[in-house]
Amino acid sequence: MFQIDLVTRCKHNDRRAQLKLYRQYCDGMFCVAMRFLGNEDDAEDVLQESFIKAFEKIHQFKGEVTFGAWLKKIVVNRSLDFLKAKKEKMVALDETYMQIAEDSDWNVDDGVTSDQVRKAMARLPDKYGLVLQLYLVEGYDHDEISEILGITGNNCRTRLLRGKGYLKELLKEKRYGTGS
């Protein structure tokens, strides 16, 4: 059965079609939530909430992107909402005055593993870590990240550049034994 047929059946509240779509996408979307939340229980909760929201709002799905891409955006937004709700205090920083520089060098030393990069990213402040996560891991561009996080394109670029700088420093610490 084609995906669009399943979506059409879901729009008519067909529970079997919903279950098929759920089974088709649950593992991948769980991985997306885990990359943001790092906790299986939280990721499962966000996953369930995301599917509930997707099926409630499925009439808004117009097929302009794949169902998976549409669902992934819901999972990402739910994950970010969860992180925001979990935060006790958030301090806003006005970064509009900062100069933006483009830097396309994402190379790291040969001895650095993907696990070390993931652990270093987890140590970054949220405002940088989330932008890096959305850009490097999830594959969103600056405009999409700006929309998802509710920041300007310049702030997105600044946070990406600064986050990359912090990430490289954390990886250097690890490599040369000055970090934990």
C-alpha positions, 0 to 999 in steps of 0.5 A, spaced: 500 500 500 502 506 498 504 511 503 499 517 500 493 511 500 495 510 508 495 518 509 488 518 506 485 513 510 488 516 516 484 522 514 478 518 514 480 516 521 482 509 519 485 506 525 488 500 521 492 505 517 494 509 523 497 503 526 501 502 519 503 509 519 505 508 526 509 502 525 512 504 519 515 511 522 515 509 530 523 507 530 526 513 526 522 518 530 524 515 536 531 516 534 530 523 532 527 524 539 532 521 543 537 525 539 534 531 543 532 528 549 537 523 551 532 519 555 528 513 553 522 515 557 522 522 555 523 520 548 517 515 548 512 520 551 514 525 546 513 520 540 506 518 543 504 525 543 507 527 536 503 521 533 497 523 537 498 530 534 500 528 527 493 524 527 489 529 530 492 534 525 493 529 519 488 533 515 493 539 514 498 534 511 498 537 504 503 532 501 508 538 499 513 534 503 513 526 505 509 524 511 516 522 514 518 529 513 512 532 516 512 528 522 519 529 523 518 536 524 512 535 529 517 530 533 522 536 533 518 541 535 515 536 541 522 535 543 524 542 543 517 544 547 519 538 552 526 541 553 523 548 554 518 546 559 523 542 563 528 548 563 526 552 570 529 558 567 531 561 560 535 567 560 534 571 553 541 574 550 540 579 544 545 577 539 542 581 534 548 586 534 553 580 533 557 580 526 555 574 522 561 570 519 560 564 514 565 558 516 564 552 512 570 548 515 566 542 519 573 538 519 575 535 526 581 531 527 582 524 525 582 521 531 575 524 534 570 519 534 562 520 532 561 518 540 566 523 542 562 529 538 555 527 540 558 527 547 561 534 546 555 536 543 551 534 549 555 539 553 554 545 549 549 550 552 542 549 549 542 555 545 548 552 541 547 545 542 540 545 539 542 549 533 548 544 531 543 538 532 538 541 527 543 543 522 548 537 523 544 531 525 537 533 522 539 536 516 535 543 517 537 549 513 538 556 517 531 558 515 528 552 517 532 552 524 530 560 525 522 558 524 523 552 529 526 556 534 523 562 533 529 566 532 532 570 526 536 568 521 542 572 523 541 569 530 541 562 527 548 563 523 551 566 530 549 560 534 551 555 529 558 559 528 559 559 536 556 552 537 561 550 532 567 554 535 565 551 542 564 544 540 571 544 537 574 547 543 571 541 547 573 536 542 581 539 543 580 538 550 578 531 549 584 530 544 589 533 549 587 530 555 585 537 558 578 535 559 574 530 562 
